[in-house]
Amino acid sequence: MNLDNLKSRILNESPEFIKYLEGLIDDYRFDDGEVLEIALLIKKNGPSSLSDEQWYVFLENGLLPNSYVEECDRCTEHIPWSNMYSAIFINRDHLCANCHFYVNKG
């Protein structure tokens, strides 16, 4: 996973990412206090407020490798932030919502 691509995606889709981030915060998905502090900072001031060092810590220790899936394991499309939580923590299949429906249909 390229950290610059992930950072760019977060910046370009920041409202959707912040909603996902709120779910991670609410469900105590951050074990590292520094990462949690950065997550709260993103929630309050937006992702563009982070320094390069904060970005690195947040991406390496906060999202990767357990809280982000770059693409659906079936169709290889980006999983939207709105489906990310389900793909990782609820369904645990790393599938987008569409592929999850087809795989589990009938």
C-alpha beads as a LAMMPS data file, in Angstrom:
LAMMPS data file: protein, C-alpha beads

106 atoms
105 bonds

1 atom types
1 bond types

-500.0 500.0 xlo xhi
-500.0 500.0 ylo yhi
-500.0 500.0 zlo zhi

Masses

1 110.0

Atoms # bond

1 1 1 0.000 0.000 0.000
2 1 1 1.364 3.352 -1.027
3 1 1 1.000 5.813 1.857
4 1 1 0.811 8.783 -0.516
5 1 1 -2.136 7.212 -2.354
6 1 1 -3.952 6.531 0.921
7 1 1 -3.278 10.080 2.145
8 1 1 -4.554 11.478 -1.149
9 1 1 -7.715 9.372 -0.944
10 1 1 -8.383 10.567 2.599
11 1 1 -7.886 14.201 1.608
12 1 1 -10.097 13.860 -1.489
13 1 1 -12.858 12.004 0.364
14 1 1 -12.522 13.655 3.758
15 1 1 -16.241 13.908 4.737
16 1 1 -16.731 10.186 4.077
17 1 1 -13.446 9.304 5.759
18 1 1 -14.316 11.326 8.871
19 1 1 -17.571 9.370 9.212
20 1 1 -15.583 6.129 9.010
21 1 1 -13.063 7.495 11.496
22 1 1 -15.859 8.378 13.936
23 1 1 -16.974 4.741 13.847
24 1 1 -13.451 3.587 14.641
25 1 1 -13.236 6.038 17.540
26 1 1 -16.691 5.163 18.900
27 1 1 -15.891 1.442 18.847
28 1 1 -12.471 1.843 20.503
29 1 1 -10.548 0.508 17.501
30 1 1 -7.389 2.484 18.334
31 1 1 -5.064 0.876 20.875
32 1 1 -2.330 3.482 20.545
33 1 1 -2.923 6.721 22.479
34 1 1 -0.932 8.807 20.001
35 1 1 -2.965 7.462 17.085
36 1 1 -6.208 8.144 18.946
37 1 1 -5.076 11.704 19.601
38 1 1 -4.344 12.172 15.894
39 1 1 -7.722 10.641 14.989
40 1 1 -9.477 13.100 17.291
41 1 1 -7.489 15.920 15.714
42 1 1 -8.629 14.796 12.249
43 1 1 -12.218 14.666 13.461
44 1 1 -11.985 18.162 14.907
45 1 1 -9.850 20.003 12.321
46 1 1 -9.942 17.790 9.231
47 1 1 -7.187 15.681 7.701
48 1 1 -5.485 18.634 6.011
49 1 1 -4.432 19.916 9.445
50 1 1 -1.925 17.084 10.012
51 1 1 1.838 17.438 9.803
52 1 1 3.862 14.949 7.741
53 1 1 4.937 13.168 10.923
54 1 1 1.332 12.891 12.151
55 1 1 0.280 11.492 8.776
56 1 1 2.975 8.856 8.928
57 1 1 2.099 7.779 12.486
58 1 1 -1.623 7.735 11.746
59 1 1 -1.373 5.768 8.506
60 1 1 1.290 3.298 9.652
61 1 1 -0.019 2.673 13.178
62 1 1 -3.679 3.655 12.925
63 1 1 -5.073 2.467 9.621
64 1 1 -2.553 -0.034 8.327
65 1 1 -2.725 -2.990 8.338
66 1 1 -5.970 -3.641 10.257
67 1 1 -8.382 -0.768 9.551
68 1 1 -8.065 -0.209 5.822
69 1 1 -8.583 -2.367 2.757
70 1 1 -7.548 -0.768 -0.505
71 1 1 -9.837 -2.746 -2.777
72 1 1 -12.516 -5.417 -2.822
73 1 1 -11.052 -8.929 -2.851
74 1 1 -13.562 -9.977 -5.516
75 1 1 -13.994 -7.119 -8.008
76 1 1 -10.848 -5.111 -7.117
77 1 1 -12.765 -1.810 -6.959
78 1 1 -12.076 0.639 -4.125
79 1 1 -14.259 -0.077 -1.127
80 1 1 -16.103 3.136 -0.232
81 1 1 -15.486 4.516 3.250
82 1 1 -19.181 3.956 3.957
83 1 1 -18.681 0.186 3.485
84 1 1 -15.178 -0.109 4.936
85 1 1 -16.258 -0.846 8.520
86 1 1 -18.553 -3.669 7.434
87 1 1 -15.979 -5.169 5.077
88 1 1 -13.322 -5.275 7.785
89 1 1 -15.008 -5.614 11.168
90 1 1 -18.536 -6.956 10.641
91 1 1 -18.468 -9.221 7.585
92 1 1 -14.698 -9.759 7.754
93 1 1 -14.620 -10.605 4.066
94 1 1 -12.913 -7.529 2.558
95 1 1 -15.656 -7.275 -0.047
96 1 1 -17.535 -4.210 -1.248
97 1 1 -21.244 -4.188 -0.426
98 1 1 -22.201 -5.299 -3.937
99 1 1 -19.876 -8.303 -3.969
100 1 1 -20.850 -9.227 -0.406
101 1 1 -24.486 -9.330 -1.537
102 1 1 -23.724 -11.562 -4.543
103 1 1 -21.461 -13.926 -2.630
104 1 1 -24.017 -14.373 0.151
105 1 1 -27.129 -14.416 -2.060
106 1 1 -29.287 -17.489 -1.663

Bonds

1 1 1 2
2 1 2 3
3 1 3 4
4 1 4 5
5 1 5 6
6 1 6 7
7 1 7 8
8 1 8 9
9 1 9 10
10 1 10 11
11 1 11 12
12 1 12 13
13 1 13 14
14 1 14 15
15 1 15 16
16 1 16 17
17 1 17 18
18 1 18 19
19 1 19 20
20 1 20 21
21 1 21 22
22 1 22 23
23 1 23 24
24 1 24 25
25 1 25 26
26 1 26 27
27 1 27 28
28 1 28 29
29 1 29 30
30 1 30 31
31 1 31 32
32 1 32 33
33 1 33 34
34 1 34 35
35 1 35 36
36 1 36 37
37 1 37 38
38 1 38 39
39 1 39 40
40 1 40 41
41 1 41 42
42 1 42 43
43 1 43 44
44 1 44 45
45 1 45 46
46 1 46 47
47 1 47 48
48 1 48 49
49 1 49 50
50 1 50 51
51 1 51 52
52 1 52 53
53 1 53 54
54 1 54 55
55 1 55 56
56 1 56 57
57 1 57 58
58 1 58 59
59 1 59 60
60 1 60 61
61 1 61 62
62 1 62 63
63 1 63 64
64 1 64 65
65 1 65 66
66 1 66 67
67 1 67 68
68 1 68 69
69 1 69 70
70 1 70 71
71 1 71 72
72 1 72 73
73 1 73 74
74 1 74 75
75 1 75 76
76 1 76 77
77 1 77 78
78 1 78 79
79 1 79 80
80 1 80 81
81 1 81 82
82 1 82 83
83 1 83 84
84 1 84 85
85 1 85 86
86 1 86 87
87 1 87 88
88 1 88 89
89 1 89 90
90 1 90 91
91 1 91 92
92 1 92 93
93 1 93 94
94 1 94 95
95 1 95 96
96 1 96 97
97 1 97 98
98 1 98 99
99 1 99 100
100 1 100 101
101 1 101 102
102 1 102 103
103 1 103 104
104 1 104 105
105 1 105 106
